[in-house]
Each structure stands twice: as C-alpha cells, then as structure tokens.
Amino acid sequence: MFSKTIIACLIIPYLLGAQSPRLSSSEFKWAIFHPVAALKVKKITKKCNAIFFAGNIKQELDSFSSGGLLDAYRHTFYMAAYAQKIRIKKIRKLGQAHEKANYRQFQKMQNEEGEIPDSLSSVMDLRNNELGFALGCNNRSLALPALKAKVIEEIKAGKAIVFKRNTAGNYVTCDDKPLKRVSTKSWYVPKCLVPSNHKSSS
C-alpha cells in the first residue's frame, strides 16, 4: 500500500489535467487502488494538454467552460484518450470519483469552472464521459489530433449533451424560461439538457 500511495502522490498534479486542477480525496483513492492506470492517465493527460486548446477551438465550439460545448469537449476528449489505453471500468470509476468531488464542492459552495456544481451538471459530465469511452474504444489506433477531430465531429452531430441556453448565453429551462438559481443550497437546479447540436433559443 505504501508504494501505491507514493505513486498516487507523484501523479497528483497530472491526474485529470485540464479537468481537475486539484486532486480530491475520491480521486486520490482511485489513484491508490489503480496505480498503473493512474500512471497511464498521467502520461496521456500530458499529451492531451498539449493539443486541448490547439486551433480556434472556442470559435469552433463555444466559450462555455461550464455546461456548454467546450465543457462537453473537455470531458469527451480526455476520456476518449484514456479509453484508447485503459479499461473502461477503471476510468469510469475515475469519472465517478470526479463527480463525487463536485458534490463536495457544492456542499462547501466552491466553484468549478466558475460555477457552483449541481446535480444535472454531474449527469451531463457522466453522459459525455460515456461518449468519450465509446469513441476511444472504437478508435484505438487514432492519433490524438485525429481523435480530437473525431470528438468535435460527434459533438457537432449532437452526440454529446449540453445545457440549453438563450441567444444571450444564459441558461433557460426546458420551456425557455430564464433560469435563476433561487437557492445555492439546492443541489438540483432546473436546467435543461439538450443534444450538443441544439440551436439556442431567443
């Protein structure tokens, strides 16, 4: 167990890369029990970070790092890259550990990507992780730049999910009513999940 703990400590700055600047206790436990997979994640993440924002990605998708196409791209791309080299069962647990950390952030009223986490944000992330798993497994031989292009293609085709917004970029409910978070103490916020090719309402 001591050697596994050392390995986990070594990969703390790299474990989720662009997805998680700080390692949570849930992610740390995952690393301890999956040290080989964790080292692979470290190596893959370093490569992904080098091309994550390559090109005009915000112009091609959007600039919403929380709840938008850019958010979906982040989760899908990294998980697809991991799935090329690591068993899905293991990285699914990593994704679940990350969402457990988000719930703890909500309890402490801490922001992730500029917003307080909520239940549907976790649903969105986990669903987009699954898209990443499928893409990675079905395209194991693709180089990362080509995998990135494949992920973007799938997002534009509506295979990922995002939150519904109006043309001003603000969240709306499923019946297009402006959304205001009445209480920050509520884990559930009535956002609306839609396919990633959904056009914003007025």
SETOR-36246 format. One line per 10 residues: number of its first residue (from 0); their letters; for each residue x, y, z of N, C-alpha, C, O. Coordinates in steps of 0.2 Angstrom, whole numbers, padded with zeros to 4 digits, always signed. Layout:
# SETOR-36246
NUM> A> X Y Z X Y Z X Y Z X Y Z; ... $
END
This chain:
# SETOR-36246
0> MFSKTIIACL> +0004 -0006 +0000 +0000 +0000 +0000 +0004 +0006 +0000 +0002 +0011 -0003; +0010 +0006 +0003 +0015 +0012 +0004 +0017 +0014 -0003 +0017 +0020 -0005; +0019 +0009 -0007 +0021 +0010 -0014 +0016 +0013 -0018 +0017 +0018 -0022; +0010 +0011 -0017 +0004 +0013 -0021 +0003 +0021 -0019 +0001 +0025 -0023; +0003 +0022 -0013 +0002 +0029 -0011 +0008 +0034 -0014 +0006 +0039 -0016; +0014 +0032 -0014 +0019 +0036 -0017 +0017 +0037 -0024 +0018 +0043 -0026; +0015 +0032 -0028 +0013 +0033 -0035 +0008 +0038 -0035 +0008 +0042 -0040; +0003 +0037 -0031 -0003 +0042 -0031 -0001 +0049 -0030 -0003 +0054 -0033; +0004 +0050 -0025 +0007 +0057 -0024 +0010 +0060 -0030 +0010 +0066 -0031; +0014 +0055 -0034 +0018 +0058 -0039 +0013 +0060 -0045 +0015 +0064 -0049 $
10> IIPYLLGAQS> +0007 +0057 -0045 +0003 +0059 -0051 -0002 +0065 -0049 -0006 +0066 -0053; -0002 +0067 -0043 -0007 +0072 -0041 -0007 +0078 -0046 -0013 +0080 -0048; -0002 +0081 -0048 -0003 +0087 -0052 -0005 +0085 -0059 -0007 +0090 -0063; -0006 +0079 -0061 -0007 +0077 -0068 -0013 +0073 -0069 -0016 +0072 -0075; -0016 +0071 -0064 -0021 +0065 -0064 -0027 +0067 -0069 -0028 +0063 -0073; -0030 +0073 -0068 -0036 +0074 -0073 -0034 +0080 -0077 -0038 +0083 -0081; -0028 +0083 -0077 -0026 +0088 -0081 -0031 +0094 -0082 -0032 +0097 -0076; -0033 +0096 -0088 -0037 +0101 -0088 -0044 +0101 -0085 -0047 +0106 -0083; -0046 +0094 -0083 -0052 +0093 -0080 -0052 +0095 -0072 -0057 +0097 -0069; -0046 +0094 -0069 -0046 +0095 -0062 -0039 +0098 -0059 -0035 +0094 -0059 $
20> PRLSSSEFKW> -0039 +0104 -0058 -0033 +0107 -0056 -0030 +0104 -0049 -0024 +0104 -0047; -0035 +0102 -0045 -0033 +0099 -0038 -0036 +0092 -0038 -0042 +0091 -0040; -0032 +0088 -0035 -0035 +0081 -0034 -0039 +0080 -0027 -0037 +0082 -0022; -0045 +0078 -0028 -0049 +0077 -0022 -0048 +0070 -0019 -0044 +0066 -0021; -0051 +0069 -0013 -0049 +0063 -0009 -0052 +0057 -0013 -0049 +0052 -0013; -0058 +0058 -0016 -0060 +0052 -0020 -0056 +0050 -0026 -0055 +0044 -0027; -0053 +0055 -0029 -0048 +0054 -0035 -0042 +0051 -0032 -0039 +0047 -0035; -0040 +0053 -0026 -0034 +0051 -0023 -0034 +0043 -0022 -0030 +0039 -0023; -0040 +0042 -0019 -0041 +0035 -0018 -0041 +0030 -0024 -0039 +0025 -0024; -0044 +0033 -0029 -0044 +0030 -0036 -0037 +0028 -0038 -0035 +0023 -0040 $
30> AIFHPVAALK> -0033 +0033 -0037 -0026 +0033 -0039 -0022 +0027 -0035 -0018 +0024 -0038; -0024 +0027 -0029 -0020 +0022 -0024 -0022 +0015 -0026 -0018 +0011 -0026; -0029 +0014 -0028 -0031 +0007 -0030 -0030 +0005 -0037 -0031 +0000 -0039; -0028 +0010 -0041 -0027 +0009 -0048 -0020 +0013 -0050 -0020 +0017 -0055; -0015 +0011 -0047 -0008 +0014 -0048 -0006 +0014 -0056 -0003 +0019 -0058; -0007 +0008 -0059 -0004 +0008 -0066 -0008 +0012 -0070 -0006 +0015 -0075; -0015 +0011 -0069 -0019 +0016 -0073 -0018 +0023 -0072 -0018 +0027 -0077; -0017 +0025 -0066 -0015 +0032 -0064 -0009 +0034 -0068 -0009 +0040 -0070; -0004 +0030 -0068 +0002 +0032 -0072 +0001 +0033 -0079 +0003 +0037 -0082; -0004 +0029 -0082 -0006 +0029 -0089 -0009 +0036 -0090 -0008 +0039 -0095 $
40> VKKITKKCNA> -0014 +0038 -0085 -0018 +0044 -0086 -0013 +0050 -0086 -0014 +0054 -0089; -0008 +0049 -0081 -0003 +0055 -0081 +0000 +0056 -0088 +0001 +0062 -0090; +0002 +0051 -0091 +0006 +0051 -0097 +0001 +0054 -0103 +0003 +0058 -0107; -0005 +0051 -0103 -0010 +0053 -0108 -0012 +0060 -0107 -0012 +0064 -0112; -0013 +0062 -0101 -0015 +0069 -0099 -0010 +0074 -0102 -0012 +0079 -0105; -0004 +0072 -0101 +0001 +0077 -0103 +0001 +0078 -0111 +0002 +0084 -0113; +0000 +0073 -0114 -0001 +0073 -0122 -0007 +0077 -0124 -0007 +0081 -0128; -0013 +0076 -0120 -0019 +0079 -0121 -0019 +0087 -0120 -0021 +0091 -0124; -0015 +0088 -0115 -0015 +0095 -0113 -0011 +0099 -0118 -0013 +0105 -0119; -0007 +0096 -0122 -0003 +0100 -0127 -0007 +0101 -0133 -0006 +0106 -0137 $
50> IFFAGNIKQE> -0013 +0098 -0134 -0017 +0099 -0140 -0024 +0101 -0138 -0028 +0103 -0143; -0026 +0102 -0132 -0033 +0103 -0130 -0035 +0109 -0133 -0041 +0109 -0135; -0031 +0115 -0132 -0034 +0121 -0135 -0030 +0123 -0141 -0031 +0129 -0143; -0028 +0118 -0145 -0024 +0119 -0151 -0030 +0122 -0156 -0035 +0119 -0156; -0028 +0127 -0160 -0033 +0129 -0165 -0038 +0134 -0162 -0037 +0136 -0156; -0043 +0136 -0166 -0048 +0141 -0163 -0054 +0137 -0160 -0059 +0138 -0163; -0052 +0133 -0155 -0057 +0129 -0153 -0063 +0132 -0150 -0069 +0130 -0150; -0062 +0138 -0147 -0068 +0142 -0144 -0072 +0145 -0149 -0078 +0146 -0149; -0069 +0147 -0155 -0073 +0149 -0160 -0076 +0144 -0164 -0082 +0145 -0167; -0073 +0138 -0164 -0077 +0132 -0167 -0082 +0129 -0163 -0087 +0127 -0166 $
60> LDSFSSGGLL> -0082 +0129 -0157 -0087 +0127 -0152 -0091 +0132 -0149 -0095 +0135 -0151; -0088 +0134 -0143 -0091 +0140 -0139 -0086 +0141 -0133 -0081 +0138 -0133; -0087 +0146 -0129 -0083 +0148 -0124 -0085 +0146 -0117 -0083 +0148 -0112; -0090 +0142 -0117 -0093 +0140 -0111 -0090 +0134 -0108 -0091 +0128 -0109; -0085 +0135 -0103 -0081 +0130 -0100 -0086 +0126 -0095 -0083 +0121 -0092; -0092 +0129 -0093 -0096 +0125 -0089 -0103 +0125 -0092 -0106 +0130 -0094; -0105 +0119 -0094 -0112 +0117 -0097 -0113 +0118 -0104 -0118 +0117 -0107; -0107 +0120 -0107 -0108 +0121 -0115 -0104 +0116 -0119 -0102 +0111 -0116; -0103 +0118 -0125 -0099 +0113 -0130 -0092 +0112 -0128 -0089 +0107 -0128; -0089 +0118 -0125 -0082 +0117 -0123 -0081 +0112 -0117 -0076 +0108 -0117 $
70> DAYRHTFYMA> -0086 +0112 -0113 -0086 +0108 -0107 -0087 +0101 -0109 -0084 +0096 -0107; -0092 +0100 -0114 -0093 +0093 -0117 -0087 +0090 -0120 -0085 +0085 -0120; -0083 +0095 -0124 -0077 +0093 -0127 -0072 +0091 -0123 -0068 +0086 -0124; -0071 +0094 -0117 -0066 +0093 -0112 -0067 +0086 -0109 -0062 +0082 -0109; -0073 +0084 -0107 -0074 +0078 -0104 -0074 +0072 -0109 -0071 +0067 -0108; -0077 +0073 -0115 -0077 +0068 -0120 -0070 +0067 -0123 -0068 +0061 -0124; -0066 +0072 -0124 -0059 +0071 -0127 -0054 +0067 -0122 -0051 +0063 -0124; -0054 +0070 -0116 -0049 +0067 -0111 -0051 +0059 -0110 -0047 +0055 -0110; -0058 +0058 -0109 -0060 +0051 -0108 -0059 +0047 -0114 -0057 +0041 -0113; -0060 +0049 -0120 -0059 +0046 -0126 -0051 +0044 -0126 -0049 +0038 -0128 $
80> AYAQKIRIKK> -0047 +0048 -0125 -0040 +0047 -0125 -0038 +0042 -0120 -0034 +0037 -0121; -0041 +0042 -0114 -0039 +0037 -0109 -0042 +0030 -0111 -0039 +0025 -0110; -0048 +0030 -0114 -0051 +0024 -0116 -0047 +0020 -0121 -0048 +0014 -0122; -0043 +0024 -0125 -0039 +0020 -0130 -0034 +0016 -0127 -0032 +0011 -0130; -0032 +0017 -0121 -0026 +0014 -0117 -0028 +0010 -0111 -0024 +0006 -0108; -0034 +0012 -0108 -0036 +0010 -0101 -0043 +0006 -0101 -0047 +0009 -0105; -0044 +0001 -0097 -0050 -0002 -0097 -0056 +0003 -0095 -0055 +0007 -0090; -0061 +0003 -0098 -0067 +0007 -0097 -0069 +0007 -0090 -0070 +0012 -0086; -0069 +0001 -0087 -0071 +0000 -0080 -0067 +0004 -0075 -0070 +0007 -0070; -0061 +0005 -0076 -0057 +0009 -0072 -0057 +0016 -0073 -0058 +0020 -0068 $
90> IRKLGQAHEK> -0058 +0018 -0079 -0058 +0026 -0080 -0065 +0028 -0079 -0066 +0034 -0077; -0070 +0024 -0079 -0077 +0026 -0077 -0077 +0027 -0070 -0080 +0032 -0067; -0074 +0023 -0066 -0073 +0025 -0059 -0070 +0031 -0057 -0071 +0035 -0052; -0065 +0033 -0061 -0061 +0039 -0061 -0066 +0045 -0062 -0066 +0050 -0058; -0070 +0044 -0067 -0075 +0050 -0069 -0080 +0050 -0063 -0082 +0056 -0061; -0082 +0045 -0060 -0087 +0045 -0055 -0084 +0048 -0048 -0087 +0052 -0045; -0077 +0047 -0047 -0074 +0050 -0042 -0074 +0057 -0042 -0074 +0061 -0038; -0073 +0060 -0049 -0073 +0067 -0050 -0079 +0070 -0048 -0079 +0076 -0046; -0085 +0067 -0050 -0091 +0069 -0049 -0093 +0069 -0041 -0096 +0074 -0039; -0090 +0064 -0038 -0091 +0064 -0030 -0088 +0071 -0027 -0090 +0074 -0023 $
100> ANYRQFQKMQ> -0082 +0072 -0030 -0078 +0078 -0028 -0082 +0085 -0029 -0082 +0089 -0026; -0086 +0085 -0035 -0090 +0090 -0037 -0096 +0091 -0032 -0097 +0097 -0030; -0099 +0086 -0029 -0104 +0086 -0024 -0101 +0089 -0018 -0104 +0093 -0015; -0095 +0087 -0016 -0092 +0090 -0010 -0091 +0098 -0011 -0091 +0102 -0006; -0089 +0100 -0017 -0088 +0107 -0019 -0094 +0110 -0018 -0094 +0116 -0015; -0100 +0107 -0020 -0107 +0111 -0019 -0108 +0112 -0012 -0110 +0117 -0010; -0107 +0107 -0008 -0108 +0107 -0001 -0104 +0113 +0003 -0106 +0116 +0008; -0098 +0114 +0000 -0094 +0119 +0003 -0095 +0126 -0001 -0091 +0131 +0000; -0099 +0126 -0006 -0101 +0132 -0010 -0094 +0134 -0014 -0093 +0140 -0014; -0091 +0129 -0016 -0085 +0131 -0020 -0086 +0130 -0028 -0090 +0126 -0030 $
110> NEEGEIPDSL> -0083 +0135 -0032 -0084 +0135 -0039 -0080 +0129 -0042 -0075 +0128 -0040; -0083 +0127 -0048 -0079 +0123 -0053 -0080 +0126 -0059 -0086 +0127 -0062; -0075 +0128 -0063 -0076 +0132 -0069 -0080 +0138 -0069 -0084 +0139 -0073; -0080 +0141 -0063 -0083 +0147 -0062 -0090 +0147 -0060 -0094 +0152 -0059; -0093 +0141 -0058 -0100 +0140 -0056 -0100 +0135 -0051 -0096 +0130 -0050; -0105 +0135 -0046 -0106 +0130 -0041 -0109 +0124 -0044 -0114 +0124 -0048; -0106 +0118 -0043 -0109 +0112 -0046 -0116 +0110 -0044 -0118 +0113 -0039; -0119 +0107 -0048 -0126 +0105 -0047 -0127 +0098 -0050 -0123 +0095 -0053; -0133 +0095 -0048 -0134 +0088 -0050 -0134 +0087 -0057 -0132 +0082 -0060; -0138 +0091 -0061 -0138 +0090 -0068 -0131 +0091 -0072 -0130 +0088 -0077 $
120> SSVMDLRNNE> -0127 +0095 -0069 -0120 +0096 -0072 -0116 +0089 -0071 -0113 +0087 -0076; -0118 +0085 -0066 -0114 +0079 -0065 -0117 +0074 -0070 -0114 +0070 -0073; -0124 +0074 -0071 -0127 +0070 -0076 -0124 +0071 -0083 -0122 +0067 -0087; -0123 +0078 -0085 -0120 +0080 -0091 -0113 +0077 -0092 -0112 +0074 -0097; -0109 +0078 -0087 -0102 +0076 -0087 -0102 +0068 -0088 -0098 +0066 -0092; -0106 +0064 -0084 -0105 +0057 -0084 -0108 +0054 -0091 -0105 +0050 -0094; -0113 +0058 -0094 -0115 +0056 -0100 -0110 +0057 -0106 -0109 +0053 -0110; -0107 +0063 -0105 -0101 +0064 -0110 -0095 +0060 -0109 -0092 +0059 -0114; -0094 +0058 -0103 -0089 +0053 -0102 -0090 +0047 -0106 -0085 +0044 -0109; -0096 +0045 -0106 -0098 +0038 -0109 -0097 +0039 -0117 -0095 +0034 -0120 $
130> LGFALGCNNR> -0098 +0045 -0119 -0097 +0046 -0127 -0089 +0045 -0128 -0087 +0042 -0133; -0086 +0048 -0123 -0078 +0048 -0124 -0076 +0040 -0124 -0072 +0038 -0127; -0079 +0036 -0119 -0077 +0029 -0119 -0078 +0026 -0125 -0074 +0022 -0128; -0084 +0027 -0128 -0086 +0024 -0134 -0081 +0026 -0140 -0079 +0021 -0144; -0080 +0032 -0140 -0075 +0034 -0146 -0068 +0032 -0145 -0065 +0030 -0150; -0066 +0032 -0139 -0059 +0029 -0138 -0058 +0022 -0139 -0054 +0019 -0142; -0063 +0018 -0137 -0063 +0010 -0139 -0064 +0009 -0146 -0061 +0004 -0148; -0068 +0013 -0149 -0069 +0012 -0157 -0064 +0015 -0161 -0064 +0014 -0167; -0059 +0019 -0158 -0054 +0022 -0162 -0047 +0021 -0159 -0044 +0027 -0158; -0045 +0015 -0157 -0039 +0015 -0153 -0033 +0016 -0156 -0028 +0018 -0153 $
140> SLALPALKAK> -0033 +0016 -0163 -0027 +0017 -0167 -0026 +0025 -0169 -0021 +0027 -0172; -0031 +0029 -0168 -0031 +0036 -0170 -0026 +0040 -0166 -0026 +0039 -0159; -0022 +0044 -0169 -0018 +0048 -0165 -0022 +0054 -0162 -0028 +0055 -0164; -0019 +0057 -0157 -0024 +0061 -0153 -0026 +0067 -0157 -0032 +0069 -0156; -0023 +0070 -0161 -0026 +0076 -0165 -0032 +0073 -0169 -0037 +0077 -0170; -0031 +0067 -0172 -0037 +0064 -0176 -0043 +0062 -0171 -0048 +0063 -0173; -0041 +0060 -0165 -0046 +0059 -0160 -0050 +0065 -0158 -0056 +0065 -0157; -0046 +0070 -0157 -0049 +0077 -0156 -0054 +0079 -0161 -0059 +0081 -0160; -0052 +0078 -0167 -0056 +0080 -0173 -0063 +0076 -0173 -0068 +0078 -0174; -0062 +0069 -0171 -0067 +0065 -0171 -0072 +0067 -0165 -0078 +0067 -0166 $
150> VIEEIKAGKA> -0070 +0069 -0160 -0074 +0071 -0154 -0078 +0077 -0156 -0084 +0078 -0155; -0074 +0082 -0159 -0078 +0088 -0161 -0083 +0087 -0166 -0089 +0089 -0166; -0082 +0082 -0171 -0087 +0080 -0176 -0093 +0077 -0172 -0099 +0078 -0174; -0092 +0073 -0167 -0098 +0070 -0164 -0102 +0075 -0160 -0108 +0074 -0159; -0098 +0080 -0157 -0101 +0085 -0153 -0106 +0089 -0158 -0112 +0091 -0156; -0103 +0091 -0164 -0107 +0095 -0168 -0113 +0091 -0171 -0118 +0094 -0173; -0112 +0084 -0171 -0118 +0080 -0174 -0123 +0079 -0168 -0128 +0075 -0170; -0122 +0082 -0162 -0127 +0081 -0157 -0126 +0075 -0153 -0131 +0073 -0149; -0121 +0071 -0153 -0120 +0065 -0149 -0118 +0067 -0142 -0119 +0062 -0137; -0116 +0073 -0140 -0115 +0074 -0133 -0121 +0078 -0130 -0126 +0079 -0134 $
160> IVFKRNTAGN> -0121 +0080 -0124 -0126 +0084 -0121 -0124 +0090 -0118 -0118 +0090 -0115; -0128 +0095 -0118 -0126 +0102 -0115 -0132 +0105 -0112 -0137 +0102 -0112; -0131 +0111 -0109 -0137 +0114 -0106 -0140 +0119 -0111 -0136 +0122 -0115; -0146 +0119 -0111 -0150 +0124 -0115 -0149 +0131 -0113 -0149 +0133 -0107; -0148 +0135 -0118 -0146 +0142 -0117 -0150 +0147 -0122 -0153 +0144 -0127; -0151 +0153 -0120 -0154 +0158 -0125 -0148 +0161 -0129 -0143 +0159 -0128; -0150 +0165 -0134 -0145 +0168 -0138 -0140 +0172 -0134 -0135 +0174 -0137; -0142 +0175 -0128 -0138 +0179 -0124 -0133 +0175 -0120 -0128 +0177 -0117; -0134 +0168 -0121 -0129 +0163 -0117 -0131 +0162 -0110 -0127 +0159 -0107; -0137 +0164 -0108 -0140 +0162 -0102 -0144 +0156 -0101 -0147 +0154 -0106 $
170> YVTCDDKPLK> -0143 +0152 -0096 -0147 +0146 -0095 -0154 +0147 -0095 -0157 +0153 -0093; -0158 +0143 -0098 -0165 +0143 -0098 -0168 +0136 -0096 -0164 +0131 -0097; -0174 +0136 -0094 -0177 +0130 -0093 -0179 +0126 -0099 -0179 +0129 -0104; -0182 +0120 -0099 -0184 +0117 -0105 -0190 +0120 -0108 -0191 +0119 -0114; -0194 +0124 -0105 -0199 +0128 -0108 -0197 +0135 -0110 -0201 +0140 -0110; -0190 +0136 -0110 -0187 +0143 -0112 -0188 +0148 -0107 -0187 +0154 -0109; -0189 +0147 -0101 -0190 +0152 -0096 -0183 +0154 -0093 -0179 +0149 -0092; -0181 +0160 -0092 -0175 +0162 -0089 -0174 +0158 -0083 -0178 +0158 -0079; -0168 +0156 -0082 -0166 +0152 -0076 -0162 +0156 -0071 -0157 +0159 -0072; -0165 +0156 -0065 -0161 +0159 -0059 -0161 +0154 -0054 -0166 +0151 -0052 $
180> RVSTKSWYVP> -0155 +0154 -0051 -0154 +0149 -0045 -0156 +0153 -0039 -0153 +0157 -0036; -0162 +0151 -0037 -0166 +0154 -0031 -0162 +0153 -0025 -0161 +0157 -0021; -0159 +0147 -0024 -0156 +0145 -0018 -0149 +0141 -0020 -0150 +0136 -0023; -0144 +0143 -0017 -0137 +0140 -0018 -0137 +0134 -0014 -0132 +0130 -0015; -0142 +0133 -0009 -0142 +0127 -0005 -0145 +0121 -0009 -0145 +0115 -0006; -0148 +0122 -0014 -0151 +0116 -0018 -0146 +0113 -0023 -0143 +0116 -0027; -0146 +0106 -0022 -0141 +0103 -0027 -0145 +0102 -0034 -0141 +0102 -0039; -0151 +0102 -0034 -0155 +0102 -0040 -0156 +0109 -0043 -0159 +0113 -0039; -0155 +0110 -0049 -0156 +0116 -0052 -0160 +0115 -0059 -0157 +0111 -0062; -0166 +0118 -0060 -0170 +0116 -0066 -0167 +0118 -0073 -0170 +0121 -0077 $
190> KCLVPSNHKS> -0160 +0116 -0074 -0158 +0117 -0081 -0161 +0112 -0085 -0165 +0108 -0083; -0159 +0113 -0092 -0162 +0108 -0097 -0156 +0105 -0101 -0153 +0109 -0105; -0156 +0099 -0101 -0151 +0095 -0105 -0153 +0094 -0112 -0159 +0092 -0113; -0149 +0096 -0117 -0151 +0095 -0124 -0145 +0093 -0128 -0140 +0093 -0126; -0147 +0090 -0134 -0141 +0087 -0138 -0136 +0093 -0140 -0138 +0099 -0140; -0130 +0091 -0141 -0125 +0097 -0142 -0126 +0100 -0149 -0122 +0105 -0150; -0130 +0098 -0153 -0131 +0102 -0159 -0138 +0106 -0159 -0140 +0109 -0164; -0140 +0107 -0153 -0146 +0111 -0152 -0145 +0118 -0153 -0139 +0121 -0151; -0149 +0122 -0156 -0148 +0129 -0158 -0151 +0133 -0152 -0157 +0132 -0149; -0148 +0138 -0150 -0150 +0142 -0144 -0157 +0146 -0146 -0158 +0148 -0151 $
200> SS> -0161 +0146 -0141 -0167 +0150 -0141 -0166 +0157 -0140 -0161 +0160 -0138; -0171 +0161 -0143 -0171 +0168 -0142 -0172 +0171 -0135 -0172 +0177 -0134 $
END
